[in-house]
Amino acid sequence: MTFGVFMHKDESIYDDIPEVRYQFPKIYLSRAQQMIGDWIVYREPVKIPQSKGFFAVAKVEDIVPDPDKADHYHAIIERGSYLPFEPTVPHIVNGEQVERGVLNEEGKVSGRAQAAVRPLSPSDFARIISLGLPDEDFLPRSDDEVVEDNRVREQQMPFEIERPIVQSLVSKPFRDRAFRRAVMHAYDGRCAVTGFKLVNGGGRLEAQAAHIRPVEHGGPDSVRNGLALSGTAHWMFDRGLIGVSDDLDIIIHRKVNDRESVEAVINPTRRLKEPELPSHRPHPEFLRWHREFHRFDA
């Protein structure tokens, strides 16, 4: 097993849902198979304008043939393992490549950087995670003070750095904090249903990070599976009193016995206040699951 990098961009020609699966051609099969049972980071290509860089981490559960396209495969992402970075990690930090494994002996970016699927060293993995999921309670405090690129240090990495980082990636308190941080940032702390951005006396945002498809029902800790909701809107959404169409119209369930009161909570546009970035927009697959689970069409 080995850590890895999966290159992905929004509106890709590939059949990707990073939270669920990653499609790739046969030329990368042997590399991807080494990553079964281990963690990968998603990276957006450098050539994309305003590239996000590294934007999420996930665990590969299996590699299966693509049922619809010859000589292509799907890396199946382990349920509940996907976690978005907040902040996203740029390709270059302090003038240096974050993924140092793409450098050649002269310190320049090599052709390896073009590979859509490639292995990732433990030191690079630790560096990317510490930058994308900052959390002093779980992760090593910093980058170069702990992680150095000499051969002796690299051999110590699996014991000194890799283990606590992997443990944190499966820790529920850590994941909950990372999910909330990413969702609150995507929605600028504003409730997507009411449109209100309220802050309590302690400076904490009133909105909560809600899953569209709950984790216990197979939903990922993804911004696209998340909504920033006030306490009341969160309660109504979780109980299926309100839902959201694929076009982001807010729907009131027919079972609501006080429709006027529910309508009073919803913002005047009757549409979800969506994130500024299209890549953070709720995914139709999760919205459809919520509607079907709560029988909006029955």
MOBEL-V178118 format. One record per pair of residues at least 6 apart in sequence whose ideal C-beta (glycine too) atoms are under 7 Angstrom apart, sorted by the first residue. I is the first residue (numbers start at 1). J is the second residue. If there is no record, write none. Layout:
# MOBEL-V178118
i=(I	I)
j=(J	J)
This chain:
# MOBEL-V178118
i=(1	1	1	1	1	2	2	2	2	3	3	3	3	3	3	3	4	4	4	4	4	4	5	5	5	5	5	5	6	6	6	6	7	7	7	8	8	8	8	8	9	9	9	10	14	15	16	16	17	18	18	18	18	19	19	19	19	19	19	20	21	21	21	21	22	22	22	23	23	23	24	24	24	24	24	24	25	25	26	26	26	28	28	29	31	31	31	32	32	32	32	33	34	35	36	36	36	37	38	38	39	39	39	39	40	40	41	41	41	41	41	42	42	42	43	43	44	44	44	44	45	46	51	52	53	53	53	53	54	54	54	54	54	54	55	55	55	56	56	56	56	57	57	57	58	58	58	59	59	59	60	60	61	61	61	62	63	63	64	64	64	65	66	66	66	79	80	80	82	82	82	83	83	83	83	83	84	84	84	85	85	86	86	86	86	87	88	89	89	89	89	91	91	92	93	97	97	98	98	98	99	99	100	100	101	101	101	102	102	102	102	103	103	104	112	121	122	122	122	122	123	123	123	123	126	126	126	126	126	126	127	127	129	129	130	130	130	130	131	133	133	135	135	138	138	138	139	139	140	140	140	146	147	168	175	179	179	179	180	182	183	183	183	183	184	184	184	184	186	186	186	186	187	187	188	189	189	189	189	190	190	190	190	190	191	191	191	191	191	192	192	192	192	192	193	193	193	193	193	193	193	193	194	194	194	194	195	195	196	198	199	199	200	206	207	207	207	208	208	208	209	209	210	210	210	210	210	210	211	211	211	212	212	212	212	212	212	212	212	213	213	213	213	213	215	219	219	223	224	224	224	224	224	225	225	227	229	232	233	236	236	240	240	241	241	241	242	242	242	242	242	243	243	243	243	243	243	244	244	244	244	244	245	246	246	248	248	248	249	249	250	250	250	250	251	252	252	252	253	253	256	267	274	275	291)
j=(34	35	36	37	38	34	35	38	119	38	39	40	119	120	122	125	35	40	117	118	119	120	40	41	43	99	118	120	22	40	42	117	43	45	116	16	18	22	42	44	44	45	48	279	23	23	22	23	285	42	56	58	82	77	82	220	222	224	225	77	74	75	76	77	74	75	77	66	72	74	32	72	73	75	116	117	71	72	71	72	73	116	117	73	117	118	119	63	73	75	117	63	119	60	60	62	63	60	59	60	57	59	166	169	58	60	54	57	120	125	128	54	55	56	53	54	51	52	53	55	51	91	91	88	88	89	90	91	85	88	89	98	128	132	84	85	88	82	83	84	85	83	129	169	77	81	82	77	78	81	75	77	76	77	78	76	73	75	73	74	76	73	72	73	74	218	215	220	220	221	222	133	169	175	178	221	182	222	223	132	133	178	181	182	185	132	132	98	128	131	132	97	98	98	131	103	109	127	128	131	120	124	124	149	120	121	124	109	110	112	113	109	110	110	118	154	157	158	161	162	147	149	154	157	140	147	157	161	162	165	143	147	139	165	139	140	142	143	143	139	178	174	177	168	171	174	165	168	146	161	164	161	161	174	221	209	221	226	209	223	209	223	226	228	205	207	209	228	223	275	277	280	228	275	197	197	205	207	228	196	197	207	228	273	207	228	229	230	233	227	228	229	272	273	229	233	242	250	265	266	267	272	230	233	265	267	267	273	230	206	205	206	206	230	228	229	230	229	231	234	226	228	226	227	229	234	237	238	219	225	226	219	225	226	227	282	286	287	290	219	225	286	289	290	221	225	286	280	280	281	282	283	286	283	286	282	237	265	265	242	262	253	294	253	256	262	250	251	252	253	262	251	253	290	291	294	296	250	251	272	282	287	251	284	287	271	272	274	270	271	266	270	271	272	296	259	262	263	294	296	262	273	281	281	297)
